[in-house]
């Protein structure tokens, strides 16, 4: 997935604005503080969806990719500096 990707599910259009790091509740659920660090290091942290167009969603609706900028950074590419290298913001600036 890339930042800015748009998906349609039923009548709703969503956009991927940023990665989602695990919260403390994930560590509690897994029974280990190390679970959070392991999740961060795996880069499988997830992402947020922002609603662009409201509508109805029903079980069984297809998830359709409706827009992608091939030059946009991936969720993983933005996750790394966000979680480990906050000084290196240049990787987040579009070229």
PDB file of N, CA, C and O in Angstrom:
ATOM      1  N   UNK A   1       0.837  -1.178   0.000  1.00  0.00           N
ATOM      2  CA  UNK A   1       0.000   0.000   0.000  1.00  0.00           C
ATOM      3  C   UNK A   1       0.881   1.239   0.000  1.00  0.00           C
ATOM      4  O   UNK A   1       1.985   1.240   0.545  1.00  0.00           O
ATOM      5  N   UNK A   2       0.372   2.287  -0.619  1.00  0.00           N
ATOM      6  CA  UNK A   2       1.095   3.551  -0.695  1.00  0.00           C
ATOM      7  C   UNK A   2       0.283   4.654  -0.026  1.00  0.00           C
ATOM      8  O   UNK A   2      -0.946   4.606   0.009  1.00  0.00           O
ATOM      9  N   UNK A   3       0.983   5.633   0.495  1.00  0.00           N
ATOM     10  CA  UNK A   3       0.320   6.792   1.074  1.00  0.00           C
ATOM     11  C   UNK A   3      -0.465   7.484  -0.046  1.00  0.00           C
ATOM     12  O   UNK A   3       0.081   7.761  -1.114  1.00  0.00           O
ATOM     13  N   UNK A   4      -1.726   7.756   0.201  1.00  0.00           N
ATOM     14  CA  UNK A   4      -2.580   8.387  -0.802  1.00  0.00           C
ATOM     15  C   UNK A   4      -3.417   7.402  -1.598  1.00  0.00           C
ATOM     16  O   UNK A   4      -4.306   7.812  -2.344  1.00  0.00           O
ATOM     17  N   UNK A   5      -3.148   6.100  -1.452  1.00  0.00           N
ATOM     18  CA  UNK A   5      -3.996   5.120  -2.133  1.00  0.00           C
ATOM     19  C   UNK A   5      -5.445   5.348  -1.724  1.00  0.00           C
ATOM     20  O   UNK A   5      -5.736   5.673  -0.573  1.00  0.00           O
ATOM     21  N   UNK A   6      -6.345   5.175  -2.678  1.00  0.00           N
ATOM     22  CA  UNK A   6      -7.779   5.290  -2.384  1.00  0.00           C
ATOM     23  C   UNK A   6      -8.462   3.976  -2.728  1.00  0.00           C
ATOM     24  O   UNK A   6      -8.199   3.354  -3.756  1.00  0.00           O
ATOM     25  N   UNK A   7      -9.344   3.585  -1.828  1.00  0.00           N
ATOM     26  CA  UNK A   7     -10.088   2.341  -1.968  1.00  0.00           C
ATOM     27  C   UNK A   7     -11.572   2.629  -1.838  1.00  0.00           C
ATOM     28  O   UNK A   7     -11.985   3.501  -1.073  1.00  0.00           O
ATOM     29  N   UNK A   8     -12.370   1.883  -2.597  1.00  0.00           N
ATOM     30  CA  UNK A   8     -13.821   1.979  -2.461  1.00  0.00           C
ATOM     31  C   UNK A   8     -14.331   0.649  -1.946  1.00  0.00           C
ATOM     32  O   UNK A   8     -14.012  -0.414  -2.478  1.00  0.00           O
ATOM     33  N   UNK A   9     -15.136   0.737  -0.889  1.00  0.00           N
ATOM     34  CA  UNK A   9     -15.808  -0.424  -0.322  1.00  0.00           C
ATOM     35  C   UNK A   9     -17.284  -0.045  -0.241  1.00  0.00           C
ATOM     36  O   UNK A   9     -17.666   0.826   0.540  1.00  0.00           O
ATOM     37  N   UNK A  10     -18.101  -0.696  -1.043  1.00  0.00           N
ATOM     38  CA  UNK A  10     -19.501  -0.294  -1.134  1.00  0.00           C
ATOM     39  C   UNK A  10     -19.562   1.139  -1.643  1.00  0.00           C
ATOM     40  O   UNK A  10     -18.970   1.464  -2.672  1.00  0.00           O
ATOM     41  N   UNK A  11     -20.279   1.996  -0.920  1.00  0.00           N
ATOM     42  CA  UNK A  11     -20.404   3.395  -1.328  1.00  0.00           C
ATOM     43  C   UNK A  11     -19.413   4.322  -0.641  1.00  0.00           C
ATOM     44  O   UNK A  11     -19.531   5.541  -0.760  1.00  0.00           O
ATOM     45  N   UNK A  12     -18.433   3.767   0.079  1.00  0.00           N
ATOM     46  CA  UNK A  12     -17.484   4.580   0.838  1.00  0.00           C
ATOM     47  C   UNK A  12     -16.129   4.598   0.137  1.00  0.00           C
ATOM     48  O   UNK A  12     -15.652   3.570  -0.344  1.00  0.00           O
ATOM     49  N   UNK A  13     -15.518   5.779   0.086  1.00  0.00           N
ATOM     50  CA  UNK A  13     -14.166   5.919  -0.454  1.00  0.00           C
ATOM     51  C   UNK A  13     -13.238   6.265   0.709  1.00  0.00           C
ATOM     52  O   UNK A  13     -13.469   7.223   1.447  1.00  0.00           O
ATOM     53  N   UNK A  14     -12.181   5.457   0.853  1.00  0.00           N
ATOM     54  CA  UNK A  14     -11.189   5.636   1.906  1.00  0.00           C
ATOM     55  C   UNK A  14      -9.847   6.010   1.293  1.00  0.00           C
ATOM     56  O   UNK A  14      -9.577   5.696   0.134  1.00  0.00           O
ATOM     57  N   UNK A  15      -9.010   6.681   2.074  1.00  0.00           N
ATOM     58  CA  UNK A  15      -7.649   7.018   1.645  1.00  0.00           C
ATOM     59  C   UNK A  15      -6.670   6.615   2.742  1.00  0.00           C
ATOM     60  O   UNK A  15      -6.983   6.725   3.928  1.00  0.00           O
ATOM     61  N   UNK A  16      -5.491   6.150   2.350  1.00  0.00           N
ATOM     62  CA  UNK A  16      -4.435   5.784   3.293  1.00  0.00           C
ATOM     63  C   UNK A  16      -3.585   7.026   3.557  1.00  0.00           C
ATOM     64  O   UNK A  16      -2.828   7.434   2.676  1.00  0.00           O
ATOM     65  N   UNK A  17      -3.685   7.654   4.760  1.00  0.00           N
ATOM     66  CA  UNK A  17      -2.917   8.865   5.020  1.00  0.00           C
ATOM     67  C   UNK A  17      -1.571   8.639   5.712  1.00  0.00           C
ATOM     68  O   UNK A  17      -0.653   9.441   5.540  1.00  0.00           O
ATOM     69  N   UNK A  18      -1.435   7.544   6.502  1.00  0.00           N
ATOM     70  CA  UNK A  18      -0.192   7.340   7.252  1.00  0.00           C
ATOM     71  C   UNK A  18      -0.158   5.936   7.841  1.00  0.00           C
ATOM     72  O   UNK A  18      -1.190   5.273   7.940  1.00  0.00           O
ATOM     73  N   UNK A  19       1.037   5.484   8.233  1.00  0.00           N
ATOM     74  CA  UNK A  19       1.126   4.197   8.906  1.00  0.00           C
ATOM     75  C   UNK A  19       0.526   4.274  10.305  1.00  0.00           C
ATOM     76  O   UNK A  19       0.345   5.361  10.855  1.00  0.00           O
ATOM     77  N   UNK A  20       0.223   3.118  10.870  1.00  0.00           N
ATOM     78  CA  UNK A  20      -0.337   3.048  12.223  1.00  0.00           C
ATOM     79  C   UNK A  20       0.578   2.198  13.087  1.00  0.00           C
ATOM     80  O   UNK A  20       0.654   0.983  12.903  1.00  0.00           O
ATOM     81  N   UNK A  21       1.269   2.821  14.022  1.00  0.00           N
ATOM     82  CA  UNK A  21       2.109   2.038  14.930  1.00  0.00           C
ATOM     83  C   UNK A  21       1.250   1.322  15.966  1.00  0.00           C
ATOM     84  O   UNK A  21       0.138   1.759  16.260  1.00  0.00           O
ATOM     85  N   UNK A  22       1.761   0.224  16.521  1.00  0.00           N
ATOM     86  CA  UNK A  22       0.994  -0.468  17.558  1.00  0.00           C
ATOM     87  C   UNK A  22       0.934   0.375  18.831  1.00  0.00           C
ATOM     88  O   UNK A  22       1.883   1.091  19.151  1.00  0.00           O
ATOM     89  N   UNK A  23      -0.170   0.289  19.547  1.00  0.00           N
ATOM     90  CA  UNK A  23      -0.310   1.027  20.799  1.00  0.00           C
ATOM     91  C   UNK A  23      -0.018   0.102  21.978  1.00  0.00           C
ATOM     92  O   UNK A  23       0.209  -1.094  21.798  1.00  0.00           O
ATOM     93  N   UNK A  24      -0.025   0.657  23.164  1.00  0.00           N
ATOM     94  CA  UNK A  24       0.271  -0.122  24.361  1.00  0.00           C
ATOM     95  C   UNK A  24      -0.701  -1.285  24.540  1.00  0.00           C
ATOM     96  O   UNK A  24      -0.349  -2.302  25.138  1.00  0.00           O
ATOM     97  N   UNK A  25      -1.921  -1.140  24.023  1.00  0.00           N
ATOM     98  CA  UNK A  25      -2.912  -2.207  24.172  1.00  0.00           C
ATOM     99  C   UNK A  25      -2.487  -3.480  23.434  1.00  0.00           C
ATOM    100  O   UNK A  25      -2.829  -4.589  23.844  1.00  0.00           O
ATOM    101  N   UNK A  26      -1.740  -3.306  22.345  1.00  0.00           N
ATOM    102  CA  UNK A  26      -1.225  -4.462  21.613  1.00  0.00           C
ATOM    103  C   UNK A  26      -0.287  -5.262  22.511  1.00  0.00           C
ATOM    104  O   UNK A  26      -0.364  -6.490  22.553  1.00  0.00           O
ATOM    105  N   UNK A  27       0.599  -4.573  23.228  1.00  0.00           N
ATOM    106  CA  UNK A  27       1.509  -5.238  24.147  1.00  0.00           C
ATOM    107  C   UNK A  27       0.766  -5.959  25.255  1.00  0.00           C
ATOM    108  O   UNK A  27       1.143  -7.066  25.640  1.00  0.00           O
ATOM    109  N   UNK A  28      -0.290  -5.339  25.772  1.00  0.00           N
ATOM    110  CA  UNK A  28      -1.100  -5.973  26.811  1.00  0.00           C
ATOM    111  C   UNK A  28      -1.767  -7.232  26.257  1.00  0.00           C
ATOM    112  O   UNK A  28      -1.754  -8.291  26.885  1.00  0.00           O
ATOM    113  N   UNK A  29      -2.345  -7.089  25.077  1.00  0.00           N
ATOM    114  CA  UNK A  29      -3.039  -8.220  24.449  1.00  0.00           C
ATOM    115  C   UNK A  29      -2.092  -9.390  24.198  1.00  0.00           C
ATOM    116  O   UNK A  29      -2.466 -10.550  24.370  1.00  0.00           O
ATOM    117  N   UNK A  30      -0.866  -9.076  23.793  1.00  0.00           N
ATOM    118  CA  UNK A  30       0.116 -10.115  23.503  1.00  0.00           C
ATOM    119  C   UNK A  30       0.837 -10.591  24.768  1.00  0.00           C
ATOM    120  O   UNK A  30       1.537 -11.603  24.747  1.00  0.00           O
ATOM    121  N   UNK A  31       0.661  -9.852  25.864  1.00  0.00           N
ATOM    122  CA  UNK A  31       1.287 -10.242  27.122  1.00  0.00           C
ATOM    123  C   UNK A  31       2.772  -9.972  27.184  1.00  0.00           C
ATOM    124  O   UNK A  31       3.492 -10.609  27.952  1.00  0.00           O
ATOM    125  N   UNK A  32       3.246  -9.008  26.359  1.00  0.00           N
ATOM    126  CA  UNK A  32       4.689  -8.750  26.307  1.00  0.00           C
ATOM    127  C   UNK A  32       4.963  -7.362  25.751  1.00  0.00           C
ATOM    128  O   UNK A  32       4.382  -6.964  24.742  1.00  0.00           O
ATOM    129  N   UNK A  33       5.853  -6.626  26.415  1.00  0.00           N
ATOM    130  CA  UNK A  33       6.291  -5.344  25.850  1.00  0.00           C
ATOM    131  C   UNK A  33       7.112  -5.569  24.586  1.00  0.00           C
ATOM    132  O   UNK A  33       7.102  -4.740  23.675  1.00  0.00           O
ATOM    133  N   UNK A  34       7.819  -6.688  24.535  1.00  0.00           N
ATOM    134  CA  UNK A  34       8.649  -7.001  23.363  1.00  0.00           C
ATOM    135  C   UNK A  34       7.792  -7.166  22.107  1.00  0.00           C
ATOM    136  O   UNK A  34       8.293  -6.980  20.998  1.00  0.00           O
ATOM    137  N   UNK A  35       6.528  -7.506  22.257  1.00  0.00           N
ATOM    138  CA  UNK A  35       5.645  -7.677  21.099  1.00  0.00           C
ATOM    139  C   UNK A  35       5.535  -6.380  20.308  1.00  0.00           C
ATOM    140  O   UNK A  35       5.485  -6.407  19.079  1.00  0.00           O
ATOM    141  N   UNK A  36       5.496  -5.251  20.997  1.00  0.00           N
ATOM    142  CA  UNK A  36       5.404  -3.959  20.307  1.00  0.00           C
ATOM    143  C   UNK A  36       6.662  -3.729  19.481  1.00  0.00           C
ATOM    144  O   UNK A  36       6.571  -3.374  18.305  1.00  0.00           O
ATOM    145  N   UNK A  37       7.840  -3.927  20.082  1.00  0.00           N
ATOM    146  CA  UNK A  37       9.094  -3.721  19.364  1.00  0.00           C
ATOM    147  C   UNK A  37       9.213  -4.681  18.185  1.00  0.00           C
ATOM    148  O   UNK A  37       9.639  -4.283  17.101  1.00  0.00           O
ATOM    149  N   UNK A  38       8.840  -5.937  18.389  1.00  0.00           N
ATOM    150  CA  UNK A  38       8.888  -6.917  17.300  1.00  0.00           C
ATOM    151  C   UNK A  38       7.975  -6.504  16.152  1.00  0.00           C
ATOM    152  O   UNK A  38       8.336  -6.638  14.983  1.00  0.00           O
ATOM    153  N   UNK A  39       6.793  -6.004  16.490  1.00  0.00           N
ATOM    154  CA  UNK A  39       5.857  -5.555  15.470  1.00  0.00           C
ATOM    155  C   UNK A  39       6.429  -4.373  14.697  1.00  0.00           C
ATOM    156  O   UNK A  39       6.333  -4.331  13.470  1.00  0.00           O
ATOM    157  N   UNK A  40       7.025  -3.413  15.405  1.00  0.00           N
ATOM    158  CA  UNK A  40       7.634  -2.262  14.744  1.00  0.00           C
ATOM    159  C   UNK A  40       8.759  -2.700  13.812  1.00  0.00           C
ATOM    160  O   UNK A  40       8.844  -2.227  12.678  1.00  0.00           O
ATOM    161  N   UNK A  41       9.607  -3.583  14.274  1.00  0.00           N
ATOM    162  CA  UNK A  41      10.742  -4.027  13.467  1.00  0.00           C
ATOM    163  C   UNK A  41      10.312  -4.824  12.249  1.00  0.00           C
ATOM    164  O   UNK A  41      11.025  -4.846  11.245  1.00  0.00           O
ATOM    165  N   UNK A  42       9.161  -5.478  12.316  1.00  0.00           N
ATOM    166  CA  UNK A  42       8.672  -6.265  11.182  1.00  0.00           C
ATOM    167  C   UNK A  42       8.115  -5.387  10.061  1.00  0.00           C
ATOM    168  O   UNK A  42       7.955  -5.848   8.931  1.00  0.00           O
ATOM    169  N   UNK A  43       7.819  -4.118  10.375  1.00  0.00           N
ATOM    170  CA  UNK A  43       7.184  -3.173   9.433  1.00  0.00           C
ATOM    171  C   UNK A  43       5.764  -3.578   9.072  1.00  0.00           C
ATOM    172  O   UNK A  43       5.216  -3.063   8.098  1.00  0.00           O
ATOM    173  N   UNK A  44       5.165  -4.463   9.807  1.00  0.00           N
ATOM    174  CA  UNK A  44       3.774  -4.883   9.570  1.00  0.00           C
ATOM    175  C   UNK A  44       2.878  -4.223  10.612  1.00  0.00           C
ATOM    176  O   UNK A  44       2.148  -4.887  11.348  1.00  0.00           O
ATOM    177  N   UNK A  45       2.954  -2.920  10.649  1.00  0.00           N
ATOM    178  CA  UNK A  45       2.277  -2.170  11.692  1.00  0.00           C
ATOM    179  C   UNK A  45       0.855  -1.776  11.331  1.00  0.00           C
ATOM    180  O   UNK A  45       0.063  -1.469  12.222  1.00  0.00           O
ATOM    181  N   UNK A  46       0.519  -1.776  10.084  1.00  0.00           N
ATOM    182  CA  UNK A  46      -0.817  -1.362   9.670  1.00  0.00           C
ATOM    183  C   UNK A  46      -0.844   0.074   9.180  1.00  0.00           C
ATOM    184  O   UNK A  46       0.196   0.699   8.975  1.00  0.00           O
ATOM    185  N   UNK A  47      -2.051   0.584   8.998  1.00  0.00           N
ATOM    186  CA  UNK A  47      -2.230   1.925   8.448  1.00  0.00           C
ATOM    187  C   UNK A  47      -3.596   2.422   8.871  1.00  0.00           C
ATOM    188  O   UNK A  47      -4.466   1.643   9.260  1.00  0.00           O
ATOM    189  N   UNK A  48      -3.768   3.716   8.790  1.00  0.00           N
ATOM    190  CA  UNK A  48      -5.078   4.314   9.036  1.00  0.00           C
ATOM    191  C   UNK A  48      -5.812   4.461   7.712  1.00  0.00           C
ATOM    192  O   UNK A  48      -5.190   4.514   6.651  1.00  0.00           O
ATOM    193  N   UNK A  49      -7.127   4.526   7.777  1.00  0.00           N
ATOM    194  CA  UNK A  49      -7.970   4.891   6.642  1.00  0.00           C
ATOM    195  C   UNK A  49      -8.678   6.184   7.013  1.00  0.00           C
ATOM    196  O   UNK A  49      -9.160   6.338   8.134  1.00  0.00           O
ATOM    197  N   UNK A  50      -8.735   7.093   6.081  1.00  0.00           N
ATOM    198  CA  UNK A  50      -9.513   8.332   6.253  1.00  0.00           C
ATOM    199  C   UNK A  50     -10.685   8.248   5.280  1.00  0.00           C
ATOM    200  O   UNK A  50     -10.522   7.816   4.139  1.00  0.00           O
ATOM    201  N   UNK A  51     -11.858   8.660   5.731  1.00  0.00           N
ATOM    202  CA  UNK A  51     -13.053   8.613   4.887  1.00  0.00           C
ATOM    203  C   UNK A  51     -13.067   9.848   3.983  1.00  0.00           C
ATOM    204  O   UNK A  51     -13.055  10.982   4.462  1.00  0.00           O
ATOM    205  N   UNK A  52     -13.093   9.612   2.688  1.00  0.00           N
ATOM    206  CA  UNK A  52     -13.149  10.688   1.693  1.00  0.00           C
ATOM    207  C   UNK A  52     -14.599  10.934   1.280  1.00  0.00           C
ATOM    208  O   UNK A  52     -15.032  12.080   1.159  1.00  0.00           O
ATOM    209  N   UNK A  53     -15.341   9.854   1.065  1.00  0.00           N
ATOM    210  CA  UNK A  53     -16.763   9.949   0.718  1.00  0.00           C
ATOM    211  C   UNK A  53     -17.540   8.967   1.590  1.00  0.00           C
ATOM    212  O   UNK A  53     -17.224   7.778   1.629  1.00  0.00           O
ATOM    213  N   UNK A  54     -18.547   9.465   2.281  1.00  0.00           N
ATOM    214  CA  UNK A  54     -19.385   8.605   3.113  1.00  0.00           C
ATOM    215  C   UNK A  54     -20.352   7.816   2.253  1.00  0.00           C
ATOM    216  O   UNK A  54     -20.695   8.217   1.141  1.00  0.00           O
ATOM    217  N   UNK A  55     -20.780   6.698   2.784  1.00  0.00           N
ATOM    218  CA  UNK A  55     -21.747   5.862   2.086  1.00  0.00           C
ATOM    219  C   UNK A  55     -22.039   4.630   2.907  1.00  0.00           C
ATOM    220  O   UNK A  55     -21.727   4.583   4.097  1.00  0.00           O
ATOM    221  N   UNK A  56     -22.632   3.637   2.285  1.00  0.00           N
ATOM    222  CA  UNK A  56     -22.996   2.398   2.962  1.00  0.00           C
ATOM    223  C   UNK A  56     -22.007   1.295   2.611  1.00  0.00           C
ATOM    224  O   UNK A  56     -21.545   1.192   1.474  1.00  0.00           O
ATOM    225  N   UNK A  57     -21.690   0.477   3.605  1.00  0.00           N
ATOM    226  CA  UNK A  57     -20.830  -0.692   3.437  1.00  0.00           C
ATOM    227  C   UNK A  57     -21.597  -1.897   3.948  1.00  0.00           C
ATOM    228  O   UNK A  57     -22.218  -1.849   5.010  1.00  0.00           O
ATOM    229  N   UNK A  58     -21.549  -2.973   3.189  1.00  0.00           N
ATOM    230  CA  UNK A  58     -22.221  -4.206   3.593  1.00  0.00           C
ATOM    231  C   UNK A  58     -21.235  -5.364   3.538  1.00  0.00           C
ATOM    232  O   UNK A  58     -20.266  -5.334   2.778  1.00  0.00           O
ATOM    233  N   UNK A  59     -21.488  -6.373   4.342  1.00  0.00           N
ATOM    234  CA  UNK A  59     -20.677  -7.583   4.295  1.00  0.00           C
ATOM    235  C   UNK A  59     -20.652  -8.109   2.863  1.00  0.00           C
ATOM    236  O   UNK A  59     -21.687  -8.166   2.199  1.00  0.00           O
ATOM    237  N   UNK A  60     -19.497  -8.483   2.403  1.00  0.00           N
ATOM    238  CA  UNK A  60     -19.358  -9.027   1.056  1.00  0.00           C
ATOM    239  C   UNK A  60     -18.979  -7.997   0.004  1.00  0.00           C
ATOM    240  O   UNK A  60     -18.679  -8.370  -1.130  1.00  0.00           O
ATOM    241  N   UNK A  61     -18.982  -6.686   0.352  1.00  0.00           N
ATOM    242  CA  UNK A  61     -18.558  -5.670  -0.613  1.00  0.00           C
ATOM    243  C   UNK A  61     -17.099  -5.880  -0.992  1.00  0.00           C
ATOM    244  O   UNK A  61     -16.263  -6.182  -0.140  1.00  0.00           O
ATOM    245  N   UNK A  62     -16.808  -5.719  -2.250  1.00  0.00           N
ATOM    246  CA  UNK A  62     -15.427  -5.828  -2.727  1.00  0.00           C
ATOM    247  C   UNK A  62     -14.629  -4.609  -2.278  1.00  0.00           C
ATOM    248  O   UNK A  62     -15.185  -3.527  -2.092  1.00  0.00           O
ATOM    249  N   UNK A  63     -13.329  -4.793  -2.106  1.00  0.00           N
ATOM    250  CA  UNK A  63     -12.414  -3.701  -1.805  1.00  0.00           C
ATOM    251  C   UNK A  63     -11.696  -3.380  -3.117  1.00  0.00           C
ATOM    252  O   UNK A  63     -10.915  -4.185  -3.624  1.00  0.00           O
ATOM    253  N   UNK A  64     -11.973  -2.188  -3.656  1.00  0.00           N
ATOM    254  CA  UNK A  64     -11.451  -1.814  -4.974  1.00  0.00           C
ATOM    255  C   UNK A  64     -10.443  -0.680  -4.843  1.00  0.00           C
ATOM    256  O   UNK A  64     -10.749   0.363  -4.264  1.00  0.00           O
ATOM    257  N   UNK A  65      -9.248  -0.879  -5.376  1.00  0.00           N
ATOM    258  CA  UNK A  65      -8.258   0.195  -5.446  1.00  0.00           C
ATOM    259  C   UNK A  65      -8.693   1.134  -6.562  1.00  0.00           C
ATOM    260  O   UNK A  65      -8.787   0.720  -7.717  1.00  0.00           O
ATOM    261  N   UNK A  66      -8.963   2.406  -6.226  1.00  0.00           N
ATOM    262  CA  UNK A  66      -9.462   3.348  -7.230  1.00  0.00           C
ATOM    263  C   UNK A  66      -8.430   4.397  -7.629  1.00  0.00           C
ATOM    264  O   UNK A  66      -8.587   5.062  -8.653  1.00  0.00           O
ATOM    265  N   UNK A  67      -7.367   4.553  -6.824  1.00  0.00           N
ATOM    266  CA  UNK A  67      -6.325   5.530  -7.160  1.00  0.00           C
ATOM    267  C   UNK A  67      -5.023   5.116  -6.508  1.00  0.00           C
ATOM    268  O   UNK A  67      -5.002   4.703  -5.348  1.00  0.00           O
ATOM    269  N   UNK A  68      -3.927   5.229  -7.260  1.00  0.00           N
ATOM    270  CA  UNK A  68      -2.591   5.007  -6.716  1.00  0.00           C
ATOM    271  C   UNK A  68      -1.601   5.883  -7.478  1.00  0.00           C
ATOM    272  O   UNK A  68      -1.581   5.902  -8.709  1.00  0.00           O
ATOM    273  N   UNK A  69      -0.776   6.610  -6.713  1.00  0.00           N
ATOM    274  CA  UNK A  69       0.343   7.350  -7.271  1.00  0.00           C
ATOM    275  C   UNK A  69       1.567   6.458  -7.110  1.00  0.00           C
ATOM    276  O   UNK A  69       2.050   6.262  -5.994  1.00  0.00           O
ATOM    277  N   UNK A  70       2.071   5.918  -8.212  1.00  0.00           N
ATOM    278  CA  UNK A  70       3.199   4.991  -8.161  1.00  0.00           C
ATOM    279  C   UNK A  70       4.460   5.629  -7.577  1.00  0.00           C
ATOM    280  O   UNK A  70       5.373   4.917  -7.160  1.00  0.00           O
ATOM    281  N   UNK A  71       4.520   6.959  -7.542  1.00  0.00           N
ATOM    282  CA  UNK A  71       5.673   7.659  -6.987  1.00  0.00           C
ATOM    283  C   UNK A  71       5.541   7.911  -5.482  1.00  0.00           C
ATOM    284  O   UNK A  71       6.515   8.294  -4.834  1.00  0.00           O
ATOM    285  N   UNK A  72       4.360   7.703  -4.930  1.00  0.00           N
ATOM    286  CA  UNK A  72       4.137   7.955  -3.502  1.00  0.00           C
ATOM    287  C   UNK A  72       4.886   6.909  -2.679  1.00  0.00           C
ATOM    288  O   UNK A  72       5.049   5.771  -3.119  1.00  0.00           O
ATOM    289  N   UNK A  73       5.340   7.293  -1.486  1.00  0.00           N
ATOM    290  CA  UNK A  73       6.032   6.312  -0.644  1.00  0.00           C
ATOM    291  C   UNK A  73       5.055   5.251  -0.146  1.00  0.00           C
ATOM    292  O   UNK A  73       3.867   5.517   0.040  1.00  0.00           O
ATOM    293  N   UNK A  74       5.573   4.053   0.064  1.00  0.00           N
ATOM    294  CA  UNK A  74       4.736   2.987   0.606  1.00  0.00           C
ATOM    295  C   UNK A  74       4.521   3.223   2.095  1.00  0.00           C
ATOM    296  O   UNK A  74       5.216   4.028   2.715  1.00  0.00           O
ATOM    297  N   UNK A  75       3.559   2.518   2.655  1.00  0.00           N
ATOM    298  CA  UNK A  75       3.312   2.593   4.094  1.00  0.00           C
ATOM    299  C   UNK A  75       4.585   2.174   4.838  1.00  0.00           C
ATOM    300  O   UNK A  75       4.952   2.799   5.833  1.00  0.00           O
ATOM    301  N   UNK A  76       5.252   1.132   4.367  1.00  0.00           N
ATOM    302  CA  UNK A  76       6.489   0.674   5.017  1.00  0.00           C
ATOM    303  C   UNK A  76       7.581   1.743   4.947  1.00  0.00           C
ATOM    304  O   UNK A  76       8.281   1.972   5.933  1.00  0.00           O
ATOM    305  N   UNK A  77       7.731   2.395   3.799  1.00  0.00           N
ATOM    306  CA  UNK A  77       8.762   3.432   3.671  1.00  0.00           C
ATOM    307  C   UNK A  77       8.521   4.588   4.635  1.00  0.00           C
ATOM    308  O   UNK A  77       9.481   5.169   5.142  1.00  0.00           O
ATOM    309  N   UNK A  78       7.287   4.930   4.894  1.00  0.00           N
ATOM    310  CA  UNK A  78       7.010   6.022   5.828  1.00  0.00           C
ATOM    311  C   UNK A  78       7.052   5.536   7.271  1.00  0.00           C
ATOM    312  O   UNK A  78       7.342   6.317   8.177  1.00  0.00           O
ATOM    313  N   UNK A  79       6.771   4.274   7.491  1.00  0.00           N
ATOM    314  CA  UNK A  79       6.830   3.700   8.841  1.00  0.00           C
ATOM    315  C   UNK A  79       8.253   3.760   9.406  1.00  0.00           C
ATOM    316  O   UNK A  79       8.444   4.125  10.566  1.00  0.00           O
ATOM    317  N   UNK A  80       9.232   3.409   8.603  1.00  0.00           N
ATOM    318  CA  UNK A  80      10.619   3.335   9.087  1.00  0.00           C
ATOM    319  C   UNK A  80      11.093   4.657   9.682  1.00  0.00           C
ATOM    320  O   UNK A  80      11.522   4.664  10.836  1.00  0.00           O
ATOM    321  N   UNK A  81      11.040   5.775   8.961  1.00  0.00           N
ATOM    322  CA  UNK A  81      11.504   7.026   9.597  1.00  0.00           C
ATOM    323  C   UNK A  81      10.587   7.468  10.738  1.00  0.00           C
ATOM    324  O   UNK A  81      11.059   8.045  11.718  1.00  0.00           O
ATOM    325  N   UNK A  82       9.307   7.209  10.625  1.00  0.00           N
ATOM    326  CA  UNK A  82       8.362   7.591  11.676  1.00  0.00           C
ATOM    327  C   UNK A  82       8.695   6.892  12.987  1.00  0.00           C
ATOM    328  O   UNK A  82       8.587   7.491  14.057  1.00  0.00           O
ATOM    329  N   UNK A  83       9.100   5.624  12.908  1.00  0.00           N
ATOM    330  CA  UNK A  83       9.344   4.835  14.113  1.00  0.00           C
ATOM    331  C   UNK A  83      10.806   4.794  14.561  1.00  0.00           C
ATOM    332  O   UNK A  83      11.079   4.677  15.756  1.00  0.00           O
ATOM    333  N   UNK A  84      11.754   4.890  13.614  1.00  0.00           N
ATOM    334  CA  UNK A  84      13.156   4.659  13.962  1.00  0.00           C
ATOM    335  C   UNK A  84      14.107   5.795  13.626  1.00  0.00           C
ATOM    336  O   UNK A  84      15.182   5.887  14.217  1.00  0.00           O
ATOM    337  N   UNK A  85      13.741   6.659  12.696  1.00  0.00           N
ATOM    338  CA  UNK A  85      14.695   7.665  12.207  1.00  0.00           C
ATOM    339  C   UNK A  85      13.976   8.989  11.993  1.00  0.00           C
ATOM    340  O   UNK A  85      13.891   9.473  10.864  1.00  0.00           O
ATOM    341  N   UNK A  86      13.460   9.578  13.065  1.00  0.00           N
ATOM    342  CA  UNK A  86      12.626  10.781  12.972  1.00  0.00           C
ATOM    343  C   UNK A  86      13.384  11.984  12.409  1.00  0.00           C
ATOM    344  O   UNK A  86      12.761  12.945  11.958  1.00  0.00           O
ATOM    345  N   UNK A  87      14.700  11.944  12.430  1.00  0.00           N
ATOM    346  CA  UNK A  87      15.491  13.060  11.901  1.00  0.00           C
ATOM    347  C   UNK A  87      15.535  13.031  10.372  1.00  0.00           C
ATOM    348  O   UNK A  87      15.689  14.078   9.743  1.00  0.00           O
ATOM    349  N   UNK A  88      15.401  11.854   9.770  1.00  0.00           N
ATOM    350  CA  UNK A  88      15.528  11.673   8.330  1.00  0.00           C
ATOM    351  C   UNK A  88      14.192  11.919   7.622  1.00  0.00           C
ATOM    352  O   UNK A  88      13.605  10.992   7.064  1.00  0.00           O
ATOM    353  N   UNK A  89      13.716  13.163   7.647  1.00  0.00           N
ATOM    354  CA  UNK A  89      12.429  13.485   7.037  1.00  0.00           C
ATOM    355  C   UNK A  89      12.501  13.576   5.519  1.00  0.00           C
ATOM    356  O   UNK A  89      11.461  13.602   4.861  1.00  0.00           O
ATOM    357  N   UNK A  90      13.695  13.625   4.949  1.00  0.00           N
ATOM    358  CA  UNK A  90      13.815  13.748   3.494  1.00  0.00           C
ATOM    359  C   UNK A  90      13.151  12.583   2.751  1.00  0.00           C
ATOM    360  O   UNK A  90      12.684  12.756   1.626  1.00  0.00           O
ATOM    361  N   UNK A  91      13.106  11.407   3.369  1.00  0.00           N
ATOM    362  CA  UNK A  91      12.468  10.271   2.699  1.00  0.00           C
ATOM    363  C   UNK A  91      10.969  10.472   2.569  1.00  0.00           C
ATOM    364  O   UNK A  91      10.325   9.788   1.774  1.00  0.00           O
ATOM    365  N   UNK A  92      10.397  11.400   3.337  1.00  0.00           N
ATOM    366  CA  UNK A  92       8.967  11.642   3.284  1.00  0.00           C
ATOM    367  C   UNK A  92       8.577  12.772   2.326  1.00  0.00           C
ATOM    368  O   UNK A  92       7.393  12.971   2.055  1.00  0.00           O
ATOM    369  N   UNK A  93       9.556  13.503   1.819  1.00  0.00           N
ATOM    370  CA  UNK A  93       9.293  14.635   0.934  1.00  0.00           C
ATOM    371  C   UNK A  93       9.190  14.136  -0.493  1.00  0.00           C
ATOM    372  O   UNK A  93      10.137  13.527  -0.991  1.00  0.00           O
ATOM    373  N   UNK A  94       8.063  14.373  -1.179  1.00  0.00           N
ATOM    374  CA  UNK A  94       7.915  13.929  -2.568  1.00  0.00           C
ATOM    375  C   UNK A  94       8.980  14.558  -3.461  1.00  0.00           C
ATOM    376  O   UNK A  94       9.378  15.708  -3.272  1.00  0.00           O
ATOM    377  N   UNK A  95       9.419  13.791  -4.413  1.00  0.00           N
ATOM    378  CA  UNK A  95      10.436  14.266  -5.359  1.00  0.00           C
ATOM    379  C   UNK A  95       9.787  14.809  -6.596  1.00  0.00           C
ATOM    380  O   UNK A  95      10.478  15.257  -7.511  1.00  0.00           O
TER     381      UNK A  95
END
